[in-house]
Structure formats: structure tokens, C-alpha cells
Amino acid sequence: MEFRYLGHSGLKISEITYGNWLTHGSQIENDVATQCVHAALDAGITTFDTADVYANTVAEQVLGDALAGQRRESLEIFTKVYFPTGPKGHNDTGLSRKHILESINGSLTRLGTDYVDLYQAHRYDYETPLEETMQAFADVVRSGKALYIGVSEWNAEQLRAGHALAKDLGVQLISNQPQYNMLWRVIEPEVVPASEELGISQIVWSPIAQGVLTGKYLPNQPAPDGSRASDQEAGKFIERYMGDEILTAVQNLKPIAADHGLDLAQLAVAWVLQNPNVASALVGASRPEQISGNVAAAGVRLDDAAMHAIDAVIGDLSEQDPRLTKSPETRIG
């Protein structure tokens, strides 16, 4: 495992972050989830990402239980706040001071820790003044309940405004967590340049495009039983990638991967890590053996020829419209 600094800070995180969206507390049993977390630790992963909304708070509890007994100082534990949780009442959502300060306490209890290394705004809240949100995050940091703050899926303008307020309040906004992969490159035109200017790193989710970039989905064939695309809930996140043209292009990446001794999933993870603004790639697992494959992408350096070859195969199938980096215009719940 290799490590990178997160934003303009002294915090180092593992190039591969273990995330538990759509798995812990929902798709897999708790004992398997624990085995996956322990496999991640054995592989050298020290960074773990979750959110209070995952499985309506259950994912945080599962992760906390799986990490129990580990040396806390050797881990980087991240969580998020924004989406509705619990009974989903009128104040159980968004980035109001009330919701943030109540949510951090619940997250810490479920995770079994006194603090998180990074507390993230899961989306931008158009219905709460940004000043209120950032003041609440600053108070969370000053109380010792979080060391740093981050955001997820904020656009360049929002990053600049949030960073300026954080700086005025004396706290460090050091990360953004966007979707990013060979097929979804919407952060490249605006978010990445703004982040480089501000000293913000990307912790990217869906580096293998919800499994599409593993090559397991074949053109003109139904999705395999038990796969994410065949799941009614999880499948809605993958629909945009399931056209035959994209699936054919993915199969055409195999010779590039083979030339570097990688499988398609490893190539996809290695590809996002070539972007110097990316600090870590978020990966999940439903089986412990999946961890070692993902970790093999850490430290891989793809040469310019490989990057150009990938661009030639994917061509204009990748989405690059920066307007698609957006948050819900009204709160959900």
C-alpha cells in the first residue's frame, strides 16, 4: 500500500479507501462485512469511509464493530452528513446546525470512536445558509469530534465559497468526494482545477463504474444473477453504463490491462490514481477476496502510451459535462 497527503494538510491516507455504501447493513451479512474489513486491514488499507445514511445508520454500526480492537491512531475513519436518517423527520436531513451537531454525535456512537478524521458534507444544501453550515462544521472540529472537514459532489463555485468560509473560521476543508472513472469525468474541466488552486484532494467513488469496468457485463447479454445491475435498488446507479457500445469498449480495454499485468478492475482503479489531484480511490467489497485485487492497483503507474490508448478506446463515450456535478436542489425527506 502507498499513501498520499489529503489536500493541503499533513494527513496521509491509503491510496485505496475501503467504503461500505450498498454493502454493510444491506447487501451482505455482518460477519462477511467484518471479514471484508479485516481483509482490507491485512492488505494495508488504513482509510475507511462510510456515511450515516448508508443502510439508515446501520453501515456505520457495522463498520464500528468491525474495527473494534484496532489501534485508533493507525486508522483514518471518515463519515458524512446530509441525507435523511432515522425516522426522517423535518430536521433529520440537510446541513443545518441542528442536523450537523446531532448527526456527528450519532455517528461517533455508532462508529465507537471519540472522533472521525474527516467529516464530510454529503451534498450541498441549497436550503441552509452556507455560513451556518460551515460554522457548525468548524464547531465540530473545535470540539475535537472531527480533525478535518470535506465535502462530496460540490461544484467548483461551491468549493471556493466553502473553502473561503472555512479558512476564515480557522478550519481546514481538504477534500471532495466525487464520482470519477474512465466513463464519468465531469470533475476534470472545473472541479479539479479549482481544487488544485485551493489545496483540496479528491477521494473518488465508483472508480470501476459500479462494476461495469470489471468487464463482467457483456454486450447483448443479460446481467449475471446476483450482480449489482440485476439488483432492483443498486441497479439504478448503473443503468447509464449498460449500453452495448460502452460494454463493448470495456472489453476492448483488456489488451491494455494485460500489457500491464492487470485485470480490468485494477486498470480502472489505477487509471483514477494517475490523476495527481486524486488522493484515494474508494472501493467496496461483498467478499474478502475482492480486496486483494483492488489493492494491487495501488502504486501502479500507467505510462502516457497506456493513458492515450485508454482514451482512444473510450473515446466520446465518457461523460465530461461539468454541469453534472450537482446536488439535489431541495432536501430529500
Secondary structure, DSSP 8 states (H G I E B T S, - for coil): --EEE-SSSS-EEESEEEE-TTTBTTTB-HHHHHHHHHHHHHTT--EEE--TTGGGGHHHHHHHHHHTTS-GGG-EEEEEE-S--TT--TTSSSS-HHHHHHHHHHHHHHHT-S-EEEEEESS--TTS-HHHHHHHHHHHHHTTSEEEEEESS--HHHHHHHHHHHHHHT--EEEE--B-BTTB-TTTTTHHHHHHHHT-EEEEB-TTGGGGGGT-S-TTS---TTSGGGSTTGGGGTGGG-SHHHHHHHHTTHHHHHHTT--HHHHHHHHHHTSTTEEEEEE--SSTHHHHHHHTTTT----HHHHHHHHHHHGGGSB--GGG----SS---
